[in-house]
Amino acid sequence: MDIKQEEITTLHELCIDKKNLIKSVSDAAAERPISIIMPMLYSEIKNDALGNISRQLNKCNYVKEIVIPLAAKNEKEFKQVKRFFSDLKIPKLIMWCDGPKIEKLLNELKNDGLNLLKYKGKGRDVWLAIGIASLRSYAIALHDADIRSYSEVIPAKLVYPLIEPELDFKFNKGFYARVNLEKNIMYGRVFRLFLHPLLRSLIYEIGSEPDFVRFLRSFRYPISGEFALTSDLALDVDLPGDWGLEIGIMAEMYRNVTHKRICQTDLGFYEHKHQRIGNEEKGLTKMTSDILKTLLRVLIEEDHIQISKEFLISLRVLYQRNAQDCIRQYHADAHYNSLKYDRHLEETMVEKFSQQVMEAGLKYMRKPVGTRIPDWLRTISARKKIREQLLDIVIADNET
């Protein structure tokens, strides 16, 4: 355990009194209300994790409301999810993001000059939820719906630096140890085997460390899905509509917030659903593709990096070399801690991810714009009461 501080303030878990933490959050929430956003797929109601999350959320009496943006194919699935959360006692809004009422509202918005129907995925669902959560709360915490080790302390840790007047941060990023202590397995593969060696490779290829790369490398786990931000800030962020969401959020924080108002918080050990390697359409491979495209876009915008086919070829070679070095390091760490470590599987993942450096990079070059959802401030400018209309739809859907 370390207490090292770097460019971004790190809140370590050293001797936290969890009861006092929750009491402090409850006291502060009287003046600075809190919403939680938990995006989910319909299929996640079958996961064991969600039942425990629901039980733990019932202990979060400091939360004003939880907004659950749902990706569901039809009304039957939507109603099943509503029944699943019927025992959730804290105020809740299940938002059917693919539902006909929201689709109708987005069609009307398209006539006003903003086409949001072309975006599909987690990014758009989170964007929709931010619209209504920002109406009634000071701080918004966001986390995934597949956390097996979830407790009521997680949202408290996320929002505490924002709502505690003596700290008054604007953005907090969660980080955690991606190790399953029951199975003795090390996870966090997209960060360990892709993003971390990719950022190092970019420095070598460019010949210096771009400011945004340095910013990302200041975080222990920059692609975690657990973070919190103030509502005013949430209205002013452009979100990618895909798995580039987390990197896109980081880019917006880099652009909009002074570093001294940003922090990261230790959430302890963390266990969730683990995806397969997959392909360009799903799984970890799809995730790495979206992350890379978002990263290239931000590097061009913020640091004016020139991207070419030759750049991508060189980057791929450097990435594979650096990723193999990481495998050697993680193998040693796993061996020291008596963790199971499948070196062949990790090498196979690196080979798959390496292909995405070229394939996703070339796709980005063919279509370098049009991947971001406009921020809520622009949307409100196009239609003044859009958030209120959205809230009315969600409330009506939850009452039937």
C-alpha positions as CSV (number, residue, x, y, z in Angstrom):
1,M,0.0,0.0,0.0
2,D,1.3,3.5,-0.9
3,I,0.3,7.0,-0.1
4,K,2.0,8.6,-3.1
5,Q,0.5,11.7,-4.5
6,E,1.0,12.8,-8.1
7,E,-0.6,15.3,-10.5
8,I,-4.1,14.1,-9.6
9,T,-5.1,14.0,-6.0
10,T,-5.5,10.4,-4.8
11,L,-7.7,9.5,-1.8
12,H,-6.3,6.3,-0.5
13,E,-8.1,3.8,1.7
14,L,-5.9,3.8,4.7
15,C,-8.1,3.8,7.8
16,I,-11.6,4.9,6.6
17,D,-14.4,4.8,9.2
18,K,-17.2,3.7,6.9
19,K,-20.0,4.7,9.3
20,N,-18.6,8.2,9.7
21,L,-18.1,8.4,5.9
22,I,-21.7,7.6,5.2
23,K,-22.9,9.9,8.0
24,S,-20.8,12.8,6.5
25,V,-22.3,12.1,3.0
26,S,-25.8,12.0,4.5
27,D,-25.3,15.3,6.3
28,A,-23.9,17.0,3.2
29,A,-26.6,15.6,0.9
30,A,-29.2,17.7,2.7
31,E,-27.7,20.7,0.9
32,R,-26.1,18.9,-2.0
33,P,-28.5,16.1,-3.3
34,I,-27.1,13.0,-4.9
35,S,-28.3,10.9,-7.8
36,I,-26.9,7.6,-8.9
37,I,-26.9,6.5,-12.6
38,M,-26.6,2.7,-13.2
39,P,-26.7,1.8,-16.9
40,M,-27.7,-1.7,-17.7
41,L,-28.7,-4.2,-20.3
42,Y,-31.8,-6.3,-19.9
43,S,-29.7,-9.5,-19.8
44,E,-28.1,-8.3,-16.6
45,I,-31.2,-9.1,-14.5
46,K,-30.0,-12.7,-14.8
47,N,-26.7,-11.9,-13.0
48,D,-26.2,-12.6,-9.4
49,A,-24.6,-9.3,-8.9
50,L,-27.7,-7.2,-9.5
51,G,-29.7,-8.7,-6.6
52,N,-27.0,-7.7,-4.1
53,I,-26.6,-4.3,-5.7
54,S,-30.4,-3.7,-5.2
55,R,-30.1,-4.8,-1.5
56,Q,-27.1,-2.6,-0.9
57,L,-28.8,0.4,-2.6
58,N,-31.6,0.1,-0.1
59,K,-29.1,1.1,2.6
60,C,-28.2,4.3,0.6
61,N,-30.7,6.6,2.4
62,Y,-28.4,9.5,1.5
63,V,-29.4,9.2,-2.2
64,K,-32.1,11.3,-3.6
65,E,-32.8,9.0,-6.5
66,I,-31.3,6.3,-8.7
67,V,-31.7,6.5,-12.5
68,I,-31.4,3.2,-14.3
69,P,-31.0,3.7,-18.1
70,L,-32.0,0.4,-19.6
71,A,-31.3,-1.1,-23.0
72,A,-34.3,-3.4,-23.6
73,K,-35.8,-4.8,-26.9
74,N,-39.4,-4.6,-26.0
75,E,-42.0,-3.7,-23.4
76,K,-42.0,-7.1,-21.9
77,E,-38.3,-6.8,-21.0
78,F,-38.9,-3.3,-19.7
79,K,-41.7,-4.6,-17.4
80,Q,-39.6,-7.4,-16.2
81,V,-36.9,-5.0,-15.1
82,K,-39.4,-2.8,-13.3
83,R,-40.6,-5.9,-11.4
84,F,-37.1,-6.9,-10.6
85,F,-36.5,-3.5,-8.9
86,S,-39.9,-3.4,-7.2
87,D,-38.2,-4.1,-3.8
88,L,-35.9,-1.1,-4.3
89,K,-37.1,1.3,-1.7
90,I,-35.0,4.4,-2.5
91,P,-36.6,6.6,-5.2
92,K,-35.9,5.1,-8.6
93,L,-36.6,5.8,-12.3
94,I,-36.2,3.0,-14.8
95,M,-35.5,4.7,-18.1
96,W,-36.3,2.6,-21.2
97,C,-33.8,4.2,-23.5
98,D,-35.0,2.3,-26.6
99,G,-38.7,2.8,-25.8
100,P,-41.2,4.3,-28.2
101,K,-41.8,7.4,-26.1
102,I,-38.1,8.4,-25.8
103,E,-37.6,7.5,-29.5
104,K,-40.5,9.9,-30.4
105,L,-39.0,12.7,-28.3
106,L,-35.6,12.2,-30.0
107,N,-37.4,12.3,-33.4
108,E,-38.8,15.6,-32.4
109,L,-35.4,16.8,-31.4
110,K,-34.1,15.7,-34.8
111,N,-36.6,18.1,-36.4
112,D,-35.0,20.8,-34.2
113,G,-31.6,20.1,-35.8
114,L,-30.1,17.5,-33.4
115,N,-30.0,13.9,-34.6
116,L,-29.4,11.7,-31.6
117,L,-31.1,8.7,-33.1
118,K,-27.9,7.7,-34.9
119,Y,-26.2,7.0,-31.5
120,K,-26.7,3.6,-29.9
121,G,-25.1,2.1,-26.9
122,K,-24.0,2.8,-23.3
123,G,-22.9,6.4,-24.2
124,R,-26.3,7.5,-25.3
125,D,-28.0,5.7,-22.4
126,V,-25.8,7.5,-19.9
127,W,-26.4,10.8,-21.8
128,L,-30.1,10.4,-21.5
129,A,-29.9,9.6,-17.7
130,I,-27.7,12.6,-17.1
131,G,-30.5,14.8,-18.6
132,I,-32.9,13.9,-15.8
133,A,-30.4,13.3,-13.0
134,S,-29.0,16.8,-13.4
135,L,-32.4,18.4,-12.9
136,R,-32.7,17.4,-9.2
137,S,-29.2,16.7,-7.9
138,Y,-25.9,18.5,-7.2
139,A,-23.7,15.4,-7.6
140,I,-24.1,12.4,-9.9
141,A,-22.4,9.1,-9.3
142,L,-22.2,6.5,-12.1
143,H,-21.4,2.8,-11.8
144,D,-22.0,-0.4,-13.7
145,A,-24.7,-3.0,-13.0
146,D,-22.4,-6.0,-12.7
147,I,-20.4,-5.3,-9.6
148,R,-20.4,-8.5,-7.5
149,S,-18.5,-6.9,-4.6
150,Y,-20.9,-3.9,-4.4
151,S,-21.7,-2.2,-1.1
152,E,-23.4,1.0,0.0
153,V,-20.0,2.5,0.6
154,I,-19.1,2.6,-3.2
155,P,-21.4,5.5,-4.1
156,A,-20.5,7.2,-0.8
157,K,-16.8,7.1,-1.6
158,L,-17.6,8.5,-5.1
159,V,-19.6,11.5,-4.1
160,Y,-17.9,12.4,-0.8
161,P,-15.1,14.5,-2.4
162,L,-17.7,16.4,-4.4
163,I,-20.3,17.2,-1.7
164,E,-18.0,17.6,1.3
165,P,-17.5,21.4,1.6
166,E,-13.9,21.2,2.8
167,L,-12.9,19.3,-0.3
168,D,-15.3,20.5,-3.1
169,F,-13.9,18.6,-6.0
170,K,-15.8,18.6,-9.3
171,F,-14.9,15.1,-10.6
172,N,-13.9,11.9,-8.9
173,K,-12.7,8.7,-10.6
174,G,-12.9,5.4,-8.8
175,F,-10.0,2.9,-9.0
176,Y,-9.7,-0.6,-7.5
177,A,-7.7,-3.8,-7.4
178,R,-9.0,-6.0,-10.2
179,V,-8.1,-9.3,-8.5
180,N,-10.6,-12.1,-7.6
181,L,-9.3,-13.4,-4.3
182,E,-11.6,-16.4,-4.3
183,K,-10.4,-17.7,-7.7
184,N,-6.9,-16.1,-7.3
185,I,-7.1,-14.5,-10.8
186,M,-5.9,-11.1,-12.0
187,Y,-8.3,-9.2,-14.2
188,G,-8.4,-5.7,-15.6
189,R,-7.1,-7.0,-19.0
190,V,-8.2,-4.0,-21.2
191,F,-6.2,-1.6,-19.0
192,R,-3.3,-3.9,-18.2
193,L,-2.8,-5.4,-21.7
194,F,-4.1,-2.6,-23.9
195,L,-4.4,0.9,-22.7
196,H,-1.4,1.0,-20.4
197,P,1.2,-0.3,-23.0
198,L,-0.6,1.7,-25.7
199,L,-0.1,5.0,-23.9
200,R,3.6,4.1,-23.4
201,S,3.9,3.3,-27.1
202,L,2.3,6.6,-28.1
203,I,5.0,8.4,-26.1
204,Y,7.8,6.5,-27.9
205,E,6.2,7.0,-31.3
206,I,5.5,10.7,-30.9
207,G,8.9,11.4,-29.2
208,S,7.4,13.2,-26.3
209,E,4.5,12.8,-23.8
210,P,1.4,14.6,-25.0
211,D,-0.4,16.5,-22.3
212,F,-3.6,14.3,-22.5
213,V,-1.5,11.1,-22.4
214,R,0.2,12.4,-19.2
215,F,-3.2,13.3,-17.8
216,L,-4.5,9.7,-18.4
217,R,-1.3,8.2,-17.0
218,S,-1.9,10.2,-13.7
219,F,-4.9,7.9,-13.0
220,R,-4.6,4.4,-11.5
221,Y,-7.5,3.1,-13.6
222,P,-8.6,5.6,-16.3
223,I,-11.2,3.3,-17.9
224,S,-13.1,2.4,-14.8
225,G,-16.9,2.8,-15.1
226,E,-17.2,4.2,-11.6
227,F,-17.0,8.0,-11.3
228,A,-18.9,11.0,-10.0
229,L,-19.2,14.6,-11.2
230,T,-21.2,17.7,-10.4
231,S,-24.4,18.3,-12.3
232,D,-23.3,21.6,-13.8
233,L,-20.2,19.8,-15.2
234,A,-22.4,16.8,-16.5
235,L,-24.4,19.2,-18.7
236,D,-21.2,20.4,-20.4
237,V,-19.7,17.1,-21.6
238,D,-19.7,15.6,-25.0
239,L,-20.0,11.8,-24.7
240,P,-18.9,9.1,-27.2
241,G,-21.9,6.8,-28.0
242,D,-19.9,3.6,-27.6
243,W,-17.3,1.8,-25.4
244,G,-15.1,4.9,-25.7
245,L,-17.3,6.5,-23.0
246,E,-14.8,6.3,-20.2
247,I,-11.9,7.8,-22.2
248,G,-14.4,10.4,-23.6
249,I,-15.3,11.4,-20.1
250,M,-11.7,11.7,-19.2
251,A,-11.1,13.9,-22.3
252,E,-13.9,16.2,-21.2
253,M,-12.5,16.5,-17.7
254,Y,-9.1,17.3,-19.1
255,R,-10.7,20.0,-21.3
256,N,-13.1,21.6,-18.8
257,V,-11.8,21.2,-15.3
258,T,-8.6,22.4,-13.6
259,H,-6.6,19.5,-12.3
260,K,-6.8,20.6,-8.7
261,R,-10.6,20.1,-8.8
262,I,-10.1,16.4,-10.0
263,C,-9.4,13.5,-7.7
264,Q,-9.4,9.7,-7.7
265,T,-10.6,7.4,-4.9
266,D,-9.6,3.9,-3.9
267,L,-12.7,1.7,-4.0
268,G,-10.8,-1.4,-2.7
269,F,-11.1,-4.8,-4.3
270,Y,-13.6,-5.1,-7.1
271,E,-15.2,-8.1,-8.8
272,H,-17.6,-7.9,-11.7
273,K,-18.7,-9.8,-14.8
274,H,-15.8,-10.5,-17.1
275,Q,-16.3,-10.3,-20.9
276,R,-14.8,-12.7,-23.5
277,I,-12.2,-11.6,-26.0
278,G,-14.9,-11.4,-28.6
279,N,-14.5,-9.7,-32.0
280,E,-15.1,-6.3,-33.7
281,E,-18.8,-6.4,-32.7
282,K,-18.6,-7.5,-29.1
283,G,-16.5,-8.2,-26.1
284,L,-13.0,-6.9,-25.1
285,T,-11.9,-6.6,-28.8
286,K,-14.9,-4.3,-29.5
287,M,-14.0,-2.3,-26.4
288,T,-10.4,-1.8,-27.4
289,S,-11.5,-0.7,-30.8
290,D,-13.8,2.0,-29.4
291,I,-11.2,3.1,-26.9
292,L,-8.5,3.5,-29.6
293,K,-10.8,5.6,-31.9
294,T,-11.7,7.9,-29.0
295,L,-8.1,8.3,-27.9
296,L,-6.9,9.2,-31.5
297,R,-9.7,11.8,-31.8
298,V,-8.7,13.4,-28.5
299,L,-5.0,13.4,-29.4
300,I,-5.7,15.2,-32.7
301,E,-8.0,17.7,-31.0
302,E,-5.9,18.5,-27.9
303,D,-2.3,17.8,-28.9
304,H,-2.6,18.2,-32.7
305,I,-1.0,14.7,-33.4
306,Q,-0.9,13.7,-37.0
307,I,-2.3,10.3,-37.7
308,S,-1.3,8.3,-40.8
309,K,-1.1,4.6,-41.9
310,E,2.7,4.7,-41.3
311,F,2.0,6.1,-37.8
312,L,-0.4,3.2,-37.0
313,I,2.0,0.6,-38.3
314,S,4.8,1.9,-36.1
315,L,2.4,2.2,-33.1
316,R,1.3,-1.4,-33.5
317,V,4.9,-2.7,-33.5
318,L,5.7,-0.6,-30.4
319,Y,2.4,-1.6,-28.7
320,Q,3.1,-5.3,-29.1
321,R,6.6,-5.0,-27.7
322,N,5.4,-2.9,-24.7
323,A,2.5,-5.2,-24.1
324,Q,4.8,-8.3,-24.0
325,D,6.9,-6.4,-21.4
326,C,3.8,-5.9,-19.4
327,I,2.9,-9.6,-19.5
328,R,6.4,-10.4,-18.1
329,Q,5.8,-7.9,-15.3
330,Y,2.3,-9.1,-14.4
331,H,3.5,-12.7,-14.6
332,A,6.1,-11.9,-12.0
333,D,3.6,-10.1,-9.8
334,A,1.1,-13.0,-10.1
335,H,3.7,-15.5,-9.3
336,Y,4.9,-13.6,-6.2
337,N,1.2,-13.4,-4.9
338,S,0.4,-17.1,-5.8
339,L,-2.2,-16.0,-8.4
340,K,-3.1,-18.1,-11.4
341,Y,-1.7,-16.6,-14.5
342,D,-2.3,-17.9,-18.0
343,R,0.6,-16.4,-19.9
344,H,-0.5,-18.0,-23.2
345,L,-4.0,-16.5,-22.9
346,E,-2.6,-13.0,-22.2
347,E,-0.3,-13.3,-25.2
348,T,-3.3,-14.3,-27.4
349,M,-5.2,-11.2,-26.1
350,V,-2.3,-8.9,-27.0
351,E,-2.2,-10.3,-30.5
352,K,-6.0,-9.6,-30.9
353,F,-5.6,-6.2,-29.4
354,S,-2.6,-5.5,-31.7
355,Q,-4.8,-6.1,-34.8
356,Q,-7.2,-3.4,-33.5
357,V,-4.5,-0.8,-33.4
358,M,-4.4,-1.0,-37.2
359,E,-8.0,-1.9,-38.0
360,A,-9.7,0.5,-35.6
361,G,-7.1,3.2,-36.5
362,L,-7.8,2.9,-40.2
363,K,-11.6,3.0,-39.5
364,Y,-11.1,6.2,-37.5
365,M,-9.1,7.8,-40.4
366,R,-12.0,7.0,-42.8
367,K,-14.5,8.6,-40.4
368,P,-12.8,10.9,-38.0
369,V,-15.9,13.0,-36.9
370,G,-19.5,12.4,-35.9
371,T,-18.9,10.0,-33.0
372,R,-19.7,12.3,-30.1
373,I,-23.1,13.1,-28.7
374,P,-23.7,16.9,-28.3
375,D,-23.6,18.1,-24.7
376,W,-26.8,18.9,-22.8
377,L,-26.2,22.7,-22.9
378,R,-26.5,22.6,-26.7
379,T,-29.5,20.3,-26.5
380,I,-31.2,22.6,-24.1
381,S,-30.5,25.5,-26.4
382,A,-32.2,23.6,-29.2
383,R,-35.2,22.7,-27.1
384,K,-35.6,24.6,-23.7
385,K,-37.6,22.0,-21.8
386,I,-36.2,18.8,-23.2
387,R,-35.0,17.5,-19.8
388,E,-38.4,18.2,-18.2
389,Q,-40.1,16.4,-21.1
390,L,-37.8,13.5,-20.8
391,L,-38.4,13.3,-17.0
392,D,-42.2,13.3,-17.6
393,I,-41.9,10.4,-20.0
394,V,-39.8,8.4,-17.6
395,I,-42.1,9.1,-14.6
396,A,-45.2,8.1,-16.7
397,D,-43.5,4.9,-17.8
398,N,-42.7,4.0,-14.2
399,E,-46.2,4.6,-13.1
400,T,-47.8,2.1,-15.5
